[in-house]
Amino acid sequence: MGCFNDCFFLTNRLIMVKFKDNKQTELVCGFPPHSDCEEYIMPTKGKKNDPKSTSKSASPKIQKHDKTYINRELSWLAFNQRVLLEAADRSVPLLERLKFLMIFQSNQEEFFRVRMGILMHRALLEPENSDPLTGLRPDEQIREILKITKEQQTLTESVWKGIREELKANHIEVLDFRKISKVDDLMSKKLFGDMKNSIVPTILDVNQPLPFLWGEESYIIAFLGRNTEQKIAVIPLNRVPGYLTFEIDGCQKIVLTSQLIRHFLPLLLKKETVLQSAVVKVTRNADVFLSNVEMRGTDDLRQKMSSMLTKRKREMPVRVQIYGKLTEPERTLLLKKLRVPERFVFTPAVPFDLSFRSCIEGPAGFRYEPRRPVRDIGLKKGDYFRYIEKHDLLMSYPFQSMLQFVDLIYEAADDPDMLSIKITLYRMSASSKIAAALAYAADRGKDVLCLLELRARFDEQNNIDYSEMLEDAGCRVIYGLPDYKVHSKLCVITRERNGNISHITQVGTGNYNEITGEQYTDLSLITADEDSAADAEAAFTALIDGELPPESKKLWIAPLSFKSRVLEMLDEEIAKGSEGRVAIKVNAMNNPDIMEKLIECSQAGVKVELFIRGICCLRPGIPGKTDHITVTSVIGRWLEHSRIYKFGEGNEAKIFIGSGDLLNRNLERRVEAFAEVTTQETREQINTILNALRADREKSRRMQPDGSYIREEGGEGTSSQEALYHYFSSFRVSAEEVEESGKESISFSEIEDEKQEPVAETEVTVSRDLNPAPETSDSTESNVQKDVTECKSSPEPGSFYTQVQEESEKLQKTSFFQKIKNLFFSR
């Protein structure tokens, strides 16, 4: 096998499975249906109502090396380069550019952990199983990825150099110990002396194996002594802060701790001769999963997930970064000890940790103008149900606050007519106000069902903790299906009044997460439509029974009622010929059947507008094939995350929003939920979003037929995100539509800290979502992707769960959850 020497990532479990069963099964491939390698899943036996038994993973019309298509991984790298270009854009405020650089780094880290891990497994186990769109074999994709990422490294270094120089021009200096002044050196020496006792080096003979280097952590590796007496020092940096700072003559000095320790190594290792040193960071494979057999086992699923997370931490490297110059043979020796081939080694000139951004004040022009989510839409706790009984309500985040939805849950909890709340939970914030509201509702005697998907990548531990807390609170907790992740954002509230049962149904495009609710553009539709509620209730009934949601009538519920409905809608537009219109806004697209149908649309003269932030595997503008298709990507202050599907024009147009992209996994391997937008007011809001995207020349880039992206002319003042902020921040429901209750209503969102400012766009983890892998991963879906330091505006999970546990032991149930309520909704 040609690539065997590079397959250093192989795990013992895969080896055992390979030799235990030589048949090609899911276990041999290592790609269960809920993993991110959806386009390469091996066939399985068909089941009743199982889309795997009826749908195809690739259209037979697609030929290898078809230039109409782009490889998924290479398309993602192009997306991340657009993030990097925002860091290079001098019209973006300086500290926001630094933030985009952080996002780029975090996105790339998650890409190597997930996508490269998948490809490297595939290169060993299925070397000839090529990309069905482009015909690229796994080893060819790996080669292209390494080439592009090393080219991007050069651009990254240029961007960092420019930011650093601009900071220095504004009296903010990141110290360079290669050319440091005497005064700065003396101050740095004092800082080093203060932290020296926290540094714990391990010194070992050069012939001894290195201690285990944990992924996502940085280490200083120093070579000591001379000739045959050579030793190696390994210094973990997880016990020291990433940076320190001091001020001299009005200039803020930022000291990167890794460089500070390297500079003063002779003082730390007094008995040793330091020859050379570097900062080393290992990226480890995160393509670790529970197989379908393990998922269906009788053992506790939470315990199995915890074991899987422990295993993930010890996976083999997929990338090594070395900051600092190591000469031969030291570099060769280090790579040999890490068992990493040279081509997977990067030597960036940009520090791994840029979190010092949070300590820089600077003038107002260093950051975006404040844009706080609006917390008053004309409704308060006590108003929601009376309003929604008459009108659909569409919320748009981050322009409007997610705390309005929290108010709705508390209103349900306190309503004596309320019977139950059912909700699907995929990713929640570290200290979730929604989880607290659900716990409060359970304490108030409501039947609260929470479907918690434990396999939300990189949020597994958070969800394990929440599953335990919600169970302790009295909620019923169930988990996803063995073969499918439950990725929907679906909630149903059931009431009984005067013997009549009614429902409120909510369908969203993004997670129930207050932190990302201030970072991502998402939509949430709340309706009293009983047909929608019937479909939602049927979906929950099936999920409780461990089955796929059945075919639905009003809602689209993937996988059985999503892809087929999209194809039907596209066929209707094809029948209209040049009068047909399609506008789709998603985060990613790679499904062959959908793309083939879009080509048919274009060939029939249908105008197709695709607003796709990240991965897009279809090239527009190809004569005779895609010449009526446009592809636009918006990268801006907030992470574009909402999913909109519009078919047709005017009053006859059909509009849907929901949780799924046009990726294979969303169409065929996940449970997703979509609702039609039907009322005049909510349709007008969706059309406003699409019109703003069409007019954007400031933050949008248009894909060219060769797959590249360019920014169109006429930019400043056309940012769709700014336009939509002003539109939705002034939106209020009509006050006369709400009957007066005769008593004052109190909104929990009103007593939040008004000084809290939304964090700018970030996935992962930053990962989680400018990275499309966590939902990037919905990486993206990266991830934004998350700002490494600033997105943690709530208490750490540990402190929250500790308080809950202690209070639950001391107090009776009612007072305990009143305490939870007070914890999150008091100053």
Disulfide bonds with the S-S distance in Angstrom:
none
